Amino acid sequence: MTVIANILIVAAIVVGLLFTVVAVIGVLRLPDVYTRAHAASKSATLGVLSILVGVFLHFWWNKDHISIQLLLAIAFLFITSPIGGHLMGRAAYLSGVKPTKLTVGDDLAEVVEKAKQTRD
């Protein structure tokens, strides 16, 4: 059981590391704030969650200790990180940051325009 547990723990941490590296590359290489926010919120969230799950499994299976702090961190990160990424993108859009020329559509333009008309 210990070998299988260690393989699962290492696999979770390595997957987390790979997703975190993809997030870093995405933030550095992608052309505008919207795609960067997408890379940061999706890949980094999955990467950090995988690492935290690997650490949780290590303490649970190898040390016979269930860490409530790790479970709370996993839940908190799972809830707040995608919301934060969405809010960053929305704030950038509402403040007038233009997307790259490669962007094909703008689905939010008419919704924002309608909201401005109803507000006035």
N, C-alpha and C positions, 0 to 999 in steps of 0.2 A: 504493500500500500504506500509506503514511503516513496518509492521510486516513481510511482504513478502520480502521487501528490506533487512531488518536486517537478516533474515534467509539466504538469498543468500550471504550477506556479510560475515556472520559467517561461512557459508559452504565453501566459497572460502578460507578464512583464515585458517580454520581447515584442508582443503585438502592441502594447502601449507605447513602447519606445519608437516603434516604426511609425505609428500614427502621429506621435509628437514630432518626429523628424519631418513627416509630410506636412504638418501644420506650419512648421518653421519655414520650410521651403516655399509653401504657398504664400505665406505672409511676405516673404522676401521677393518672390518672383511674379506674383499676380499683378495686373495692371492698375486696378482701381480699388477704392475703399470697400466697395460692395463684395467683390470677390475675395479680398483679403479677410473681411469680416466672416465670410462664409467658411474660408479655410480655417481661420482661427477658432470659430465657434464649434464647427463640426469635428474636425480632426483632432484638435487639442482636447476637446471634451472626451472623445472616445479614447484618446491616448492616456489621459490622466485617469479616467475611470478604469481602464484596463490595468494600469499600474496599481491603483488602489485595491482593485479586486485581487490581484496577485499577492499584495502584501497582506490583505485580510485572510486569504486562504493559507498563506504561510503561518500566520499566528494561530489560525484555527486548527489546521491539520498537524503542524509540527510542534507547536508550543501549547496546544490545548487551551487556548485563550481566545474568547470571542470579544473583539474590540468594538464596543458601541461607538466610540469616537470615529473609527473608520467607516462604520455603517452610516453614521450621520454625515460624514464628509462625502461619501458616495451619493447619498440622497440629495444633499445640498448642491453638489456640483451638477448632478443630473438635472436638477430643476432650474438652477440659476444661470448656468453657462449658455444654453441656447436662448434664453430670454435676453440675456445681456448682448449677445451677438445680434439678435433681432432689433433691439433698441438702438444699438450703435448704427446699424444700417438705416433704420428709420430716421434717426436724428441727422445722419449725413444727408439723406434725401430731402428732408424738410428744411435743412439749412442751405440747400442749393448746390451741393457737391454733384458735379456732372459725372455720369458713368463714362467708361471708355467708349471709343467709337465702334468697338466690336459688339457692343450691346445691341440686341435686335429689337427688343420691345420694352415698353414702359407701362406696365399694367397699373401702376399706382397713380399715374398722372391724373386720370379722370376722377378717381376717388378723392384725391387731394383738392382738385378743382371744385367738386361738388361740396366738399366740407367747407371750403372757403366761401362759396356762395350761400350756403345755409347759415353760416356764422354771421355774414354781413346783413 
